[in-house]
Amino acid sequence: VDIAKLLNLPYMCIHTAADNMVSTYLQGLIDKKRPRSIGNLADLLEGVYEYREGAKSGIGPKILIGDRKKSAGRILVDMTGGTEGSKRVFARLSQLGIGTIVMMHLSESHYKLAKKEHMNVVIAGHIPSDNIGLNLMLDVLTKKENLCIIPCSGFVRYSRI
């Protein structure tokens, strides 16, 4: 916000839209590749540029609950950066047959509930996930307009077009 003010540039927040884009992208990738184990899922995520780069800095995908050999079952991607949602969701997701959730982060209280429901959790990483969402958005925008993109503050530009 401060940089936009100093440079007299328009400013808007697109964080939730970027979260939605990375959720859709990852769910599509997972549904297409159908990883069977938690290890296969982690490997699939690490094949995505932003996660691979994040892993070099220690902020890449990590198996939080479960282990590499365990079956992933049905996988749900939930990339909501600002909130984790209701604590009651884990019991219902488990009833619906979701075996693994891919998330940006997980609080201690949510961790305990996911573990209680015997759900696997893979933490994809907040900053790399944000980077994917922004890159997907910028890919759409750069198809329409010639934009000058200046990566900063942890953002790394990677084009999929």
N, C-alpha and C positions, 0 to 999 in steps of 0.2 A: 504494500500500500504506500509506504513512504517513498519508494523509488518512483512509482507511478506519479505521485504528487510532485516530486522534485523535477521529473522530466515532463510534467504537464501532459501525461498520457491517460487515456481512459483506463478504467480498472473494473474487473468483475471477477467473482469467485466461480470457478468451474470445477471445484473439487468433487462434489457429489456426482456430477456428470462423468468425470474421469473415473471415479470408483465404479460406476455402472458400466462403463466401457471395458474396464479390465475384467470385471465379473463376467460379462458376456463373452469376451475373447477367451478367457481361460476355461469357462464352462464348455464352450464350443470345442476347444482344443482337447480337453479331457474326454468329452463325449466322443470325439472322432478317434482318438488314440486308444481309449479304453484301458488305462493302466490297471493291471490286476492286483499288484501289491503296492504297499506304501513306498517301497524302494523304487518301483517303476514310476510312481507318481512323482516322487522327489526328483528322479532323473529327468522326467519330462519337463518339470518346472525349471530345472537347472539348464535345460536346453534353450530356454527363452533368454534372449540377449540380456535383458535388464536384470534378470535373476542371476545369470552367470556372472555378470559384472558385479552385482551386489555381493555375491558369494566371495569374491576376491577381497572384499572389505569386511567380511564377517556378518553381512546383513542379508544373506541369501536365504533360500528356503531351509527350514529346519523341521524335523519331525518332533513335535512336542508331546503327543500322546500316540503310542503305537511303536512299532519297529519296522525296519525295512522288509522283513520277510512276511509280515502280517498281511492278510487280504485287505484290500482297500474297500471292497464292497461298492455300493453306490456312493458317488462322490458329489458333494455340493460345494460350490464356490460362493463364499460370502465376503465380499470385499468392501465392507462398510468401515471406513476409516475413523469416523467420528464417534461411533457408538457400536456396541455389540448386540443391542437388542435385548429382548426379554430373556430372563434366565430360564423360563419355562420351555423355551424352544428346543432344548436338547432332548428332553423326554419325547416330545412330539416327533422330532426328526428321526429319532431312534425307532419309534413305532412305525414310521413311514419307510423304514429300511435304509436310511442313510447311514453308511458305515464310517465315512470320512468327511471332514469339513476342511476346506482350504480357506484360510483367513489371513488378514494382515497382522493381527495381534489377538491376544486373549488375556483377559484379566484373571486374577487368581480365583475369584468366585465362579466365573464362567468355566475355568479350567476344571475345578472340582466337580461341577455338574456334568461336563462332557465326559470326564473320567468315570463318574458314577454310572453314566449310560453306556459305558464301554465303547465310546466313539473314538475314532482316530482323529487327530488334529495335526494338520501340517500348516505351519506358519510360513507364509510366502515371503513376508518382509514388507514393511510399510513403504519405505522409500522406493524400492524397486517396483512395487505394485503401482504406486503413484506415477512413476516414470512411464510404465506401460500405458496406463490410462491417458496420460498427457500426450504421449507419442501417437497413440491411436487417434486422438482428437486432432492433433496437428497434421497427421497424414490426410485426414478428411479436408481440413482447411487449406492445406498447401496444394491440394488438387484443384481448388477453386481460385486461389489467390497466390500471388508470388509474395511470400512473407519472409521477412528477415527474423530468424529465430536465434535468440542469444541465450544459450543454456546458462543457468546460474543456480546457486543455492541448493546444490545436490541434484538438480535436474540434468540428465544426460540425454541428448537427442539421438534417437535411433529411428530411422524411417523404414517402414515395411512396404513402401511403394517404389 
